[in-house]
Amino acid sequence: MAVLSTEDEGKYLMDIEAEQIGIVTEVDTDAQVAYVEPDPGIGEAVIQGFGFGDADEDDIEVPAESVETITDTELRVAKDL
């Protein structure tokens, strides 16, 4: 299981086939859940990339146990969400 941190905000969420699912908008470190905007616009992606975004009602909740690997730029899951 991966351990999520606020440093993961702004990273891309990728699936097992290296397809981009969305961008991490917020991480709840206590619950170990990443909130992912499934289809961010250009402006929103830039804001998220700098770590200034917030989760909203259309974000996907991704629990840490679903995250296979974490790199400097992405979180990768090993299954479809």
Protein Blocks (a to p, Z undefined) as FASTA:
>chain_A
ZZddfklgoiacddfkopafbdcfbdcfklopacddfbdcfklmmmmmnopaccdfkbcc
ddfklpmbdcfkbccdfbdZZ
